[in-house]
Amino acid sequence: MPPLDSIWAFIAASIVLILVPGPDNLYVVLQASTHGFRAGLVLTIGLCCGLLVHTAAVIFGLAALLQTSVLSFTLLKLLGAGYLLYLAFQSFRHAADSATPHNTDTQASPYLLGRGLLMNVTNPKVSLFFLAFLP
């Protein structure tokens, strides 16, 4: 069992990460407010699947590789930043479209699920958390 001070540090860091909204949290709020509850729920499920990817990476030693290789971790950060820039570009490009709420059809659900997965897998904040506490 981990020492008690490590457990308290983990709990404190978890609370801070929960309270500080990241771009993924804001994107869920945006999708839910413009496209409805179901869109927000599907996106949240995709984000949670991204957590499973991070967990699997730790289990299979990828986290240790990212921790020891500056190049691989930098590439992961750049991929995440690039994806966030892509989302920002899409938001500006479709700003007029999002002025009116639309209902999310079932065909959009796989897209939102995949987007949530990709957002969480490339999120540097989540990567740092998993790298710091799970190895």
Buried (B, 14 or more C-beta within 10 A) or exposed (E): EEEEEEEEBBEEBEEEBEEEEBBBEEBBEBBBEBBBEBBBBBBBBBBEBBBEBBEEBBEEEBBEEBEEEEEEBEEBBEBBEEBBEEBEEEEEEEEEEBEEEEEBEEEBBEBBBBBBBBBBBBBBBBBBBBBEBEE
